[in-house]
Amino acid sequence: MRRRHYDMIAANRSYFGDFDPFGDFDLIFGATKLNLKVVEVPIRYASRRYGETQISRFSHGVLLLRMVVFAFFRLKAF
């Protein structure tokens, strides 16, 4: 992604709302709206050495599902 692409995504951020606490959906949905090519890049995560995750499986899972449904209708994927 180039700087100009990110600037265009940031300028249209209000189109999908401001409820993405993680930031990844903001980039994915914005890139899709701009018809940019989206590819999947595998990532290996290492186990945590200390502390606990900050993510709540249920509440954040519901939030992410809500974002997917919202984007589905915004991007007119049907």
PyMOL Python script that loads the backbone (N, CA, C, O; Angstrom):
from pymol import cmd

cmd.read_pdbstr("""\
ATOM      1  N   MET A   1       0.854  -1.165   0.000  1.00  0.00           N
ATOM      2  CA  MET A   1       0.000   0.000   0.000  1.00  0.00           C
ATOM      3  C   MET A   1       0.900   1.227   0.000  1.00  0.00           C
ATOM      4  O   MET A   1       1.878   1.306   0.743  1.00  0.00           O
ATOM      5  N   ARG A   2       0.558   2.138  -0.814  1.00  0.00           N
ATOM      6  CA  ARG A   2       1.316   3.391  -0.899  1.00  0.00           C
ATOM      7  C   ARG A   2       0.674   4.451   0.017  1.00  0.00           C
ATOM      8  O   ARG A   2      -0.474   4.321   0.442  1.00  0.00           O
ATOM      9  N   ARG A   3       1.434   5.470   0.295  1.00  0.00           N
ATOM     10  CA  ARG A   3       0.959   6.549   1.174  1.00  0.00           C
ATOM     11  C   ARG A   3      -0.325   7.174   0.647  1.00  0.00           C
ATOM     12  O   ARG A   3      -1.237   7.460   1.423  1.00  0.00           O
ATOM     13  N   ARG A   4      -0.409   7.387  -0.651  1.00  0.00           N
ATOM     14  CA  ARG A   4      -1.610   8.014  -1.229  1.00  0.00           C
ATOM     15  C   ARG A   4      -2.837   7.119  -1.039  1.00  0.00           C
ATOM     16  O   ARG A   4      -3.945   7.619  -0.846  1.00  0.00           O
ATOM     17  N   HIS A   5      -2.640   5.785  -1.093  1.00  0.00           N
ATOM     18  CA  HIS A   5      -3.753   4.869  -0.846  1.00  0.00           C
ATOM     19  C   HIS A   5      -4.226   4.990   0.603  1.00  0.00           C
ATOM     20  O   HIS A   5      -5.426   5.056   0.873  1.00  0.00           O
ATOM     21  N   TYR A   6      -3.265   5.019   1.531  1.00  0.00           N
ATOM     22  CA  TYR A   6      -3.637   5.159   2.935  1.00  0.00           C
ATOM     23  C   TYR A   6      -4.346   6.492   3.183  1.00  0.00           C
ATOM     24  O   TYR A   6      -5.312   6.544   3.943  1.00  0.00           O
ATOM     25  N   ASP A   7      -3.881   7.556   2.558  1.00  0.00           N
ATOM     26  CA  ASP A   7      -4.527   8.870   2.711  1.00  0.00           C
ATOM     27  C   ASP A   7      -5.954   8.837   2.201  1.00  0.00           C
ATOM     28  O   ASP A   7      -6.840   9.443   2.804  1.00  0.00           O
ATOM     29  N   MET A   8      -6.195   8.134   1.091  1.00  0.00           N
ATOM     30  CA  MET A   8      -7.561   8.017   0.567  1.00  0.00           C
ATOM     31  C   MET A   8      -8.440   7.190   1.499  1.00  0.00           C
ATOM     32  O   MET A   8      -9.611   7.513   1.700  1.00  0.00           O
ATOM     33  N   ILE A   9      -7.881   6.128   2.066  1.00  0.00           N
ATOM     34  CA  ILE A   9      -8.634   5.318   3.024  1.00  0.00           C
ATOM     35  C   ILE A   9      -8.968   6.140   4.264  1.00  0.00           C
ATOM     36  O   ILE A   9     -10.097   6.094   4.753  1.00  0.00           O
ATOM     37  N   ALA A  10      -8.003   6.885   4.771  1.00  0.00           N
ATOM     38  CA  ALA A  10      -8.222   7.724   5.957  1.00  0.00           C
ATOM     39  C   ALA A  10      -9.266   8.802   5.685  1.00  0.00           C
ATOM     40  O   ALA A  10     -10.057   9.131   6.569  1.00  0.00           O
ATOM     41  N   ALA A  11      -9.277   9.359   4.471  1.00  0.00           N
ATOM     42  CA  ALA A  11     -10.250  10.396   4.124  1.00  0.00           C
ATOM     43  C   ALA A  11     -11.669   9.838   4.059  1.00  0.00           C
ATOM     44  O   ALA A  11     -12.629  10.569   4.303  1.00  0.00           O
ATOM     45  N   ASN A  12     -11.812   8.554   3.733  1.00  0.00           N
ATOM     46  CA  ASN A  12     -13.139   7.932   3.619  1.00  0.00           C
ATOM     47  C   ASN A  12     -13.489   7.090   4.837  1.00  0.00           C
ATOM     48  O   ASN A  12     -14.415   6.281   4.779  1.00  0.00           O
ATOM     49  N   ARG A  13     -12.778   7.261   5.921  1.00  0.00           N
ATOM     50  CA  ARG A  13     -12.972   6.441   7.119  1.00  0.00           C
ATOM     51  C   ARG A  13     -14.400   6.535   7.666  1.00  0.00           C
ATOM     52  O   ARG A  13     -14.907   5.557   8.215  1.00  0.00           O
ATOM     53  N   SER A  14     -15.034   7.653   7.532  1.00  0.00           N
ATOM     54  CA  SER A  14     -16.397   7.810   8.069  1.00  0.00           C
ATOM     55  C   SER A  14     -17.420   6.979   7.304  1.00  0.00           C
ATOM     56  O   SER A  14     -18.520   6.756   7.809  1.00  0.00           O
ATOM     57  N   TYR A  15     -17.091   6.519   6.109  1.00  0.00           N
ATOM     58  CA  TYR A  15     -18.023   5.717   5.306  1.00  0.00           C
ATOM     59  C   TYR A  15     -18.400   4.425   6.021  1.00  0.00           C
ATOM     60  O   TYR A  15     -19.545   3.983   5.929  1.00  0.00           O
ATOM     61  N   PHE A  16     -17.460   3.815   6.729  1.00  0.00           N
ATOM     62  CA  PHE A  16     -17.724   2.574   7.439  1.00  0.00           C
ATOM     63  C   PHE A  16     -17.947   2.774   8.930  1.00  0.00           C
ATOM     64  O   PHE A  16     -18.163   1.802   9.653  1.00  0.00           O
ATOM     65  N   GLY A  17     -17.901   3.982   9.392  1.00  0.00           N
ATOM     66  CA  GLY A  17     -18.085   4.234  10.813  1.00  0.00           C
ATOM     67  C   GLY A  17     -16.762   4.195  11.549  1.00  0.00           C
ATOM     68  O   GLY A  17     -15.731   3.828  10.987  1.00  0.00           O
ATOM     69  N   ASP A  18     -16.806   4.574  12.799  1.00  0.00           N
ATOM     70  CA  ASP A  18     -15.584   4.684  13.593  1.00  0.00           C
ATOM     71  C   ASP A  18     -15.647   3.726  14.780  1.00  0.00           C
ATOM     72  O   ASP A  18     -15.454   4.131  15.926  1.00  0.00           O
ATOM     73  N   PHE A  19     -15.922   2.437  14.490  1.00  0.00           N
ATOM     74  CA  PHE A  19     -16.042   1.494  15.588  1.00  0.00           C
ATOM     75  C   PHE A  19     -15.106   0.296  15.430  1.00  0.00           C
ATOM     76  O   PHE A  19     -15.394  -0.786  15.941  1.00  0.00           O
ATOM     77  N   ASP A  20     -13.996   0.482  14.729  1.00  0.00           N
ATOM     78  CA  ASP A  20     -13.006  -0.585  14.577  1.00  0.00           C
ATOM     79  C   ASP A  20     -11.887  -0.388  15.591  1.00  0.00           C
ATOM     80  O   ASP A  20     -10.985   0.415  15.357  1.00  0.00           O
ATOM     81  N   PRO A  21     -11.926  -1.107  16.718  1.00  0.00           N
ATOM     82  CA  PRO A  21     -10.891  -0.905  17.731  1.00  0.00           C
ATOM     83  C   PRO A  21      -9.537  -1.494  17.343  1.00  0.00           C
ATOM     84  O   PRO A  21      -8.527  -1.167  17.966  1.00  0.00           O
ATOM     85  N   PHE A  22      -9.496  -2.342  16.342  1.00  0.00           N
ATOM     86  CA  PHE A  22      -8.265  -3.027  15.966  1.00  0.00           C
ATOM     87  C   PHE A  22      -7.567  -2.379  14.775  1.00  0.00           C
ATOM     88  O   PHE A  22      -6.344  -2.465  14.665  1.00  0.00           O
ATOM     89  N   GLY A  23      -8.303  -1.743  13.896  1.00  0.00           N
ATOM     90  CA  GLY A  23      -7.705  -1.045  12.759  1.00  0.00           C
ATOM     91  C   GLY A  23      -7.550  -1.880  11.501  1.00  0.00           C
ATOM     92  O   GLY A  23      -7.375  -1.327  10.416  1.00  0.00           O
ATOM     93  N   ASP A  24      -7.611  -3.187  11.621  1.00  0.00           N
ATOM     94  CA  ASP A  24      -7.409  -4.011  10.438  1.00  0.00           C
ATOM     95  C   ASP A  24      -8.596  -3.982   9.490  1.00  0.00           C
ATOM     96  O   ASP A  24      -8.410  -3.967   8.273  1.00  0.00           O
ATOM     97  N   PHE A  25      -9.815  -3.975  10.023  1.00  0.00           N
ATOM     98  CA  PHE A  25     -10.973  -3.912   9.151  1.00  0.00           C
ATOM     99  C   PHE A  25     -11.059  -2.569   8.454  1.00  0.00           C
ATOM    100  O   PHE A  25     -11.517  -2.480   7.315  1.00  0.00           O
ATOM    101  N   ASP A  26     -10.624  -1.538   9.131  1.00  0.00           N
ATOM    102  CA  ASP A  26     -10.582  -0.207   8.521  1.00  0.00           C
ATOM    103  C   ASP A  26      -9.758  -0.238   7.233  1.00  0.00           C
ATOM    104  O   ASP A  26     -10.167   0.325   6.217  1.00  0.00           O
ATOM    105  N   LEU A  27      -8.621  -0.884   7.277  1.00  0.00           N
ATOM    106  CA  LEU A  27      -7.753  -0.980   6.100  1.00  0.00           C
ATOM    107  C   LEU A  27      -8.332  -1.918   5.039  1.00  0.00           C
ATOM    108  O   LEU A  27      -8.300  -1.601   3.850  1.00  0.00           O
ATOM    109  N   ILE A  28      -8.855  -3.062   5.457  1.00  0.00           N
ATOM    110  CA  ILE A  28      -9.398  -4.031   4.502  1.00  0.00           C
ATOM    111  C   ILE A  28     -10.615  -3.458   3.780  1.00  0.00           C
ATOM    112  O   ILE A  28     -10.684  -3.509   2.552  1.00  0.00           O
ATOM    113  N   PHE A  29     -11.571  -2.913   4.527  1.00  0.00           N
ATOM    114  CA  PHE A  29     -12.780  -2.376   3.901  1.00  0.00           C
ATOM    115  C   PHE A  29     -12.464  -1.153   3.051  1.00  0.00           C
ATOM    116  O   PHE A  29     -13.032  -0.984   1.972  1.00  0.00           O
ATOM    117  N   GLY A  30     -11.564  -0.297   3.528  1.00  0.00           N
ATOM    118  CA  GLY A  30     -11.179   0.883   2.757  1.00  0.00           C
ATOM    119  C   GLY A  30     -10.495   0.519   1.453  1.00  0.00           C
ATOM    120  O   GLY A  30     -10.771   1.120   0.415  1.00  0.00           O
ATOM    121  N   ALA A  31      -9.603  -0.464   1.499  1.00  0.00           N
ATOM    122  CA  ALA A  31      -8.919  -0.909   0.281  1.00  0.00           C
ATOM    123  C   ALA A  31      -9.901  -1.534  -0.694  1.00  0.00           C
ATOM    124  O   ALA A  31      -9.783  -1.335  -1.903  1.00  0.00           O
ATOM    125  N   THR A  32     -10.866  -2.286  -0.187  1.00  0.00           N
ATOM    126  CA  THR A  32     -11.876  -2.893  -1.049  1.00  0.00           C
ATOM    127  C   THR A  32     -12.734  -1.826  -1.712  1.00  0.00           C
ATOM    128  O   THR A  32     -13.052  -1.924  -2.897  1.00  0.00           O
ATOM    129  N   LYS A  33     -13.106  -0.815  -0.953  1.00  0.00           N
ATOM    130  CA  LYS A  33     -13.921   0.268  -1.512  1.00  0.00           C
ATOM    131  C   LYS A  33     -13.173   1.011  -2.614  1.00  0.00           C
ATOM    132  O   LYS A  33     -13.791   1.481  -3.568  1.00  0.00           O
ATOM    133  N   LEU A  34     -11.847   1.123  -2.494  1.00  0.00           N
ATOM    134  CA  LEU A  34     -11.037   1.806  -3.505  1.00  0.00           C
ATOM    135  C   LEU A  34     -10.608   0.869  -4.638  1.00  0.00           C
ATOM    136  O   LEU A  34      -9.833   1.254  -5.513  1.00  0.00           O
ATOM    137  N   ASN A  35     -11.123  -0.369  -4.610  1.00  0.00           N
ATOM    138  CA  ASN A  35     -10.799  -1.376  -5.626  1.00  0.00           C
ATOM    139  C   ASN A  35      -9.314  -1.697  -5.686  1.00  0.00           C
ATOM    140  O   ASN A  35      -8.774  -1.971  -6.758  1.00  0.00           O
ATOM    141  N   LEU A  36      -8.655  -1.663  -4.532  1.00  0.00           N
ATOM    142  CA  LEU A  36      -7.259  -2.070  -4.455  1.00  0.00           C
ATOM    143  C   LEU A  36      -7.190  -3.589  -4.326  1.00  0.00           C
ATOM    144  O   LEU A  36      -8.130  -4.212  -3.832  1.00  0.00           O
ATOM    145  N   LYS A  37      -6.120  -4.170  -4.751  1.00  0.00           N
ATOM    146  CA  LYS A  37      -5.942  -5.612  -4.653  1.00  0.00           C
ATOM    147  C   LYS A  37      -5.628  -5.975  -3.205  1.00  0.00           C
ATOM    148  O   LYS A  37      -4.741  -5.388  -2.585  1.00  0.00           O
ATOM    149  N   VAL A  38      -6.364  -6.946  -2.676  1.00  0.00           N
ATOM    150  CA  VAL A  38      -6.167  -7.402  -1.307  1.00  0.00           C
ATOM    151  C   VAL A  38      -5.656  -8.835  -1.373  1.00  0.00           C
ATOM    152  O   VAL A  38      -6.284  -9.694  -1.993  1.00  0.00           O
ATOM    153  N   VAL A  39      -4.531  -9.092  -0.744  1.00  0.00           N
ATOM    154  CA  VAL A  39      -3.965 -10.439  -0.714  1.00  0.00           C
ATOM    155  C   VAL A  39      -3.806 -10.884   0.729  1.00  0.00           C
ATOM    156  O   VAL A  39      -3.703 -10.060   1.638  1.00  0.00           O
ATOM    157  N   GLU A  40      -3.786 -12.180   0.928  1.00  0.00           N
ATOM    158  CA  GLU A  40      -3.606 -12.729   2.267  1.00  0.00           C
ATOM    159  C   GLU A  40      -2.139 -13.096   2.450  1.00  0.00           C
ATOM    160  O   GLU A  40      -1.549 -13.796   1.628  1.00  0.00           O
ATOM    161  N   VAL A  41      -1.572 -12.615   3.534  1.00  0.00           N
ATOM    162  CA  VAL A  41      -0.179 -12.900   3.851  1.00  0.00           C
ATOM    163  C   VAL A  41      -0.160 -13.666   5.168  1.00  0.00           C
ATOM    164  O   VAL A  41      -0.603 -13.139   6.188  1.00  0.00           O
ATOM    165  N   PRO A  42       0.343 -14.898   5.168  1.00  0.00           N
ATOM    166  CA  PRO A  42       0.360 -15.674   6.415  1.00  0.00           C
ATOM    167  C   PRO A  42       1.310 -15.067   7.448  1.00  0.00           C
ATOM    168  O   PRO A  42       2.393 -14.588   7.113  1.00  0.00           O
ATOM    169  N   ILE A  43       0.884 -15.099   8.692  1.00  0.00           N
ATOM    170  CA  ILE A  43       1.674 -14.557   9.796  1.00  0.00           C
ATOM    171  C   ILE A  43       1.775 -15.629  10.873  1.00  0.00           C
ATOM    172  O   ILE A  43       0.786 -16.290  11.192  1.00  0.00           O
ATOM    173  N   ARG A  44       2.943 -15.797  11.420  1.00  0.00           N
ATOM    174  CA  ARG A  44       3.120 -16.722  12.539  1.00  0.00           C
ATOM    175  C   ARG A  44       3.209 -15.918  13.829  1.00  0.00           C
ATOM    176  O   ARG A  44       4.038 -15.020  13.968  1.00  0.00           O
ATOM    177  N   TYR A  45       2.351 -16.256  14.750  1.00  0.00           N
ATOM    178  CA  TYR A  45       2.362 -15.593  16.036  1.00  0.00           C
ATOM    179  C   TYR A  45       3.101 -16.451  17.053  1.00  0.00           C
ATOM    180  O   TYR A  45       2.900 -17.665  17.099  1.00  0.00           O
ATOM    181  N   ALA A  46       3.931 -15.855  17.844  1.00  0.00           N
ATOM    182  CA  ALA A  46       4.622 -16.561  18.926  1.00  0.00           C
ATOM    183  C   ALA A  46       3.738 -16.552  20.171  1.00  0.00           C
ATOM    184  O   ALA A  46       2.940 -15.636  20.370  1.00  0.00           O
ATOM    185  N   SER A  47       3.884 -17.557  20.986  1.00  0.00           N
ATOM    186  CA  SER A  47       3.128 -17.610  22.240  1.00  0.00           C
ATOM    187  C   SER A  47       3.544 -16.462  23.144  1.00  0.00           C
ATOM    188  O   SER A  47       4.694 -16.024  23.128  1.00  0.00           O
ATOM    189  N   ARG A  48       2.590 -15.984  23.932  1.00  0.00           N
ATOM    190  CA  ARG A  48       2.889 -14.926  24.894  1.00  0.00           C
ATOM    191  C   ARG A  48       3.812 -15.462  25.976  1.00  0.00           C
ATOM    192  O   ARG A  48       3.618 -16.567  26.483  1.00  0.00           O
ATOM    193  N   ARG A  49       4.805 -14.678  26.317  1.00  0.00           N
ATOM    194  CA  ARG A  49       5.727 -15.083  27.384  1.00  0.00           C
ATOM    195  C   ARG A  49       5.239 -14.580  28.745  1.00  0.00           C
ATOM    196  O   ARG A  49       5.597 -15.135  29.784  1.00  0.00           O
ATOM    197  N   TYR A  50       4.430 -13.539  28.728  1.00  0.00           N
ATOM    198  CA  TYR A  50       3.938 -12.995  29.981  1.00  0.00           C
ATOM    199  C   TYR A  50       2.616 -12.285  29.727  1.00  0.00           C
ATOM    200  O   TYR A  50       2.315 -11.919  28.591  1.00  0.00           O
ATOM    201  N   GLY A  51       1.835 -12.090  30.763  1.00  0.00           N
ATOM    202  CA  GLY A  51       0.580 -11.356  30.669  1.00  0.00           C
ATOM    203  C   GLY A  51      -0.526 -12.160  30.011  1.00  0.00           C
ATOM    204  O   GLY A  51      -0.370 -13.333  29.672  1.00  0.00           O
ATOM    205  N   GLU A  52      -1.647 -11.479  29.849  1.00  0.00           N
ATOM    206  CA  GLU A  52      -2.818 -12.100  29.231  1.00  0.00           C
ATOM    207  C   GLU A  52      -3.276 -11.237  28.072  1.00  0.00           C
ATOM    208  O   GLU A  52      -2.938 -10.057  27.986  1.00  0.00           O
ATOM    209  N   THR A  53      -4.047 -11.840  27.184  1.00  0.00           N
ATOM    210  CA  THR A  53      -4.554 -11.118  26.028  1.00  0.00           C
ATOM    211  C   THR A  53      -5.524 -10.020  26.462  1.00  0.00           C
ATOM    212  O   THR A  53      -6.221 -10.158  27.467  1.00  0.00           O
ATOM    213  N   GLN A  54      -5.561  -8.956  25.713  1.00  0.00           N
ATOM    214  CA  GLN A  54      -6.466  -7.848  25.994  1.00  0.00           C
ATOM    215  C   GLN A  54      -7.803  -8.038  25.270  1.00  0.00           C
ATOM    216  O   GLN A  54      -8.725  -7.243  25.454  1.00  0.00           O
ATOM    217  N   ILE A  55      -7.908  -9.076  24.457  1.00  0.00           N
ATOM    218  CA  ILE A  55      -9.095  -9.293  23.633  1.00  0.00           C
ATOM    219  C   ILE A  55     -10.083 -10.193  24.366  1.00  0.00           C
ATOM    220  O   ILE A  55      -9.719 -11.246  24.889  1.00  0.00           O
ATOM    221  N   SER A  56     -11.319  -9.764  24.392  1.00  0.00           N
ATOM    222  CA  SER A  56     -12.398 -10.567  24.954  1.00  0.00           C
ATOM    223  C   SER A  56     -13.044 -11.337  23.796  1.00  0.00           C
ATOM    224  O   SER A  56     -13.565 -10.728  22.862  1.00  0.00           O
ATOM    225  N   ARG A  57     -13.011 -12.637  23.853  1.00  0.00           N
ATOM    226  CA  ARG A  57     -13.484 -13.448  22.723  1.00  0.00           C
ATOM    227  C   ARG A  57     -14.920 -13.155  22.364  1.00  0.00           C
ATOM    228  O   ARG A  57     -15.230 -12.983  21.185  1.00  0.00           O
ATOM    229  N   PHE A  58     -15.806 -13.093  23.333  1.00  0.00           N
ATOM    230  CA  PHE A  58     -17.217 -12.925  23.028  1.00  0.00           C
ATOM    231  C   PHE A  58     -17.557 -11.498  22.603  1.00  0.00           C
ATOM    232  O   PHE A  58     -18.117 -11.295  21.526  1.00  0.00           O
ATOM    233  N   SER A  59     -17.230 -10.518  23.425  1.00  0.00           N
ATOM    234  CA  SER A  59     -17.636  -9.143  23.106  1.00  0.00           C
ATOM    235  C   SER A  59     -16.930  -8.612  21.862  1.00  0.00           C
ATOM    236  O   SER A  59     -17.561  -7.945  21.042  1.00  0.00           O
ATOM    237  N   HIS A  60     -15.639  -8.889  21.702  1.00  0.00           N
ATOM    238  CA  HIS A  60     -14.946  -8.436  20.500  1.00  0.00           C
ATOM    239  C   HIS A  60     -15.364  -9.259  19.285  1.00  0.00           C
ATOM    240  O   HIS A  60     -15.381  -8.744  18.167  1.00  0.00           O
ATOM    241  N   GLY A  61     -15.702 -10.531  19.493  1.00  0.00           N
ATOM    242  CA  GLY A  61     -16.210 -11.360  18.391  1.00  0.00           C
ATOM    243  C   GLY A  61     -17.527 -10.823  17.861  1.00  0.00           C
ATOM    244  O   GLY A  61     -17.739 -10.778  16.649  1.00  0.00           O
ATOM    245  N   VAL A  62     -18.410 -10.415  18.757  1.00  0.00           N
ATOM    246  CA  VAL A  62     -19.691  -9.821  18.347  1.00  0.00           C
ATOM    247  C   VAL A  62     -19.446  -8.509  17.608  1.00  0.00           C
ATOM    248  O   VAL A  62     -20.101  -8.233  16.604  1.00  0.00           O
ATOM    249  N   LEU A  63     -18.521  -7.711  18.090  1.00  0.00           N
ATOM    250  CA  LEU A  63     -18.191  -6.449  17.435  1.00  0.00           C
ATOM    251  C   LEU A  63     -17.648  -6.687  16.021  1.00  0.00           C
ATOM    252  O   LEU A  63     -18.049  -5.999  15.082  1.00  0.00           O
ATOM    253  N   LEU A  64     -16.748  -7.649  15.865  1.00  0.00           N
ATOM    254  CA  LEU A  64     -16.197  -7.948  14.544  1.00  0.00           C
ATOM    255  C   LEU A  64     -17.271  -8.498  13.606  1.00  0.00           C
ATOM    256  O   LEU A  64     -17.278  -8.167  12.421  1.00  0.00           O
ATOM    257  N   LEU A  65     -18.165  -9.319  14.111  1.00  0.00           N
ATOM    258  CA  LEU A  65     -19.269  -9.829  13.293  1.00  0.00           C
ATOM    259  C   LEU A  65     -20.171  -8.682  12.842  1.00  0.00           C
ATOM    260  O   LEU A  65     -20.610  -8.644  11.692  1.00  0.00           O
ATOM    261  N   ARG A  66     -20.442  -7.754  13.749  1.00  0.00           N
ATOM    262  CA  ARG A  66     -21.251  -6.578  13.408  1.00  0.00           C
ATOM    263  C   ARG A  66     -20.583  -5.745  12.310  1.00  0.00           C
ATOM    264  O   ARG A  66     -21.255  -5.233  11.415  1.00  0.00           O
ATOM    265  N   MET A  67     -19.270  -5.615  12.386  1.00  0.00           N
ATOM    266  CA  MET A  67     -18.530  -4.858  11.373  1.00  0.00           C
ATOM    267  C   MET A  67     -18.592  -5.555  10.012  1.00  0.00           C
ATOM    268  O   MET A  67     -18.731  -4.892   8.984  1.00  0.00           O
ATOM    269  N   VAL A  68     -18.491  -6.871   9.999  1.00  0.00           N
ATOM    270  CA  VAL A  68     -18.557  -7.622   8.745  1.00  0.00           C
ATOM    271  C   VAL A  68     -19.935  -7.467   8.105  1.00  0.00           C
ATOM    272  O   VAL A  68     -20.034  -7.246   6.898  1.00  0.00           O
ATOM    273  N   VAL A  69     -20.986  -7.580   8.893  1.00  0.00           N
ATOM    274  CA  VAL A  69     -22.342  -7.420   8.362  1.00  0.00           C
ATOM    275  C   VAL A  69     -22.544  -5.992   7.844  1.00  0.00           C
ATOM    276  O   VAL A  69     -23.116  -5.800   6.771  1.00  0.00           O
ATOM    277  N   PHE A  70     -22.087  -5.011   8.584  1.00  0.00           N
ATOM    278  CA  PHE A  70     -22.200  -3.614   8.169  1.00  0.00           C
ATOM    279  C   PHE A  70     -21.477  -3.389   6.843  1.00  0.00           C
ATOM    280  O   PHE A  70     -22.026  -2.760   5.939  1.00  0.00           O
ATOM    281  N   ALA A  71     -20.247  -3.899   6.720  1.00  0.00           N
ATOM    282  CA  ALA A  71     -19.471  -3.746   5.486  1.00  0.00           C
ATOM    283  C   ALA A  71     -20.098  -4.509   4.330  1.00  0.00           C
ATOM    284  O   ALA A  71     -20.033  -4.064   3.184  1.00  0.00           O
ATOM    285  N   PHE A  72     -20.705  -5.652   4.621  1.00  0.00           N
ATOM    286  CA  PHE A  72     -21.361  -6.439   3.588  1.00  0.00           C
ATOM    287  C   PHE A  72     -22.407  -5.599   2.851  1.00  0.00           C
ATOM    288  O   PHE A  72     -22.475  -5.619   1.622  1.00  0.00           O
ATOM    289  N   PHE A  73     -23.214  -4.867   3.607  1.00  0.00           N
ATOM    290  CA  PHE A  73     -24.243  -4.031   2.988  1.00  0.00           C
ATOM    291  C   PHE A  73     -23.661  -2.751   2.401  1.00  0.00           C
ATOM    292  O   PHE A  73     -24.150  -2.263   1.383  1.00  0.00           O
ATOM    293  N   ARG A  74     -22.623  -2.201   3.028  1.00  0.00           N
ATOM    294  CA  ARG A  74     -21.996  -0.975   2.496  1.00  0.00           C
ATOM    295  C   ARG A  74     -21.273  -1.225   1.186  1.00  0.00           C
ATOM    296  O   ARG A  74     -21.288  -0.380   0.291  1.00  0.00           O
ATOM    297  N   LEU A  75     -20.635  -2.392   1.069  1.00  0.00           N
ATOM    298  CA  LEU A  75     -19.888  -2.709  -0.148  1.00  0.00           C
ATOM    299  C   LEU A  75     -20.783  -3.358  -1.215  1.00  0.00           C
ATOM    300  O   LEU A  75     -20.326  -3.680  -2.311  1.00  0.00           O
ATOM    301  N   LYS A  76     -22.054  -3.542  -0.873  1.00  0.00           N
ATOM    302  CA  LYS A  76     -23.030  -4.123  -1.798  1.00  0.00           C
ATOM    303  C   LYS A  76     -22.523  -5.454  -2.354  1.00  0.00           C
ATOM    304  O   LYS A  76     -22.457  -5.660  -3.566  1.00  0.00           O
ATOM    305  N   ALA A  77     -22.171  -6.339  -1.442  1.00  0.00           N
ATOM    306  CA  ALA A  77     -21.611  -7.632  -1.816  1.00  0.00           C
ATOM    307  C   ALA A  77     -22.681  -8.658  -2.176  1.00  0.00           C
ATOM    308  O   ALA A  77     -22.356  -9.818  -2.431  1.00  0.00           O
ATOM    309  N   PHE A  78     -23.937  -8.257  -2.201  1.00  0.00           N
ATOM    310  CA  PHE A  78     -24.989  -9.229  -2.538  1.00  0.00           C
ATOM    311  C   PHE A  78     -25.499  -9.013  -3.929  1.00  0.00           C
ATOM    312  O   PHE A  78     -26.385  -9.738  -4.381  1.00  0.00           O
TER     313      PHE A  78
END
""", "prot")
cmd.dss("prot")
cmd.show_as("cartoon", "prot")
cmd.util.cbc("prot")
cmd.orient("prot")
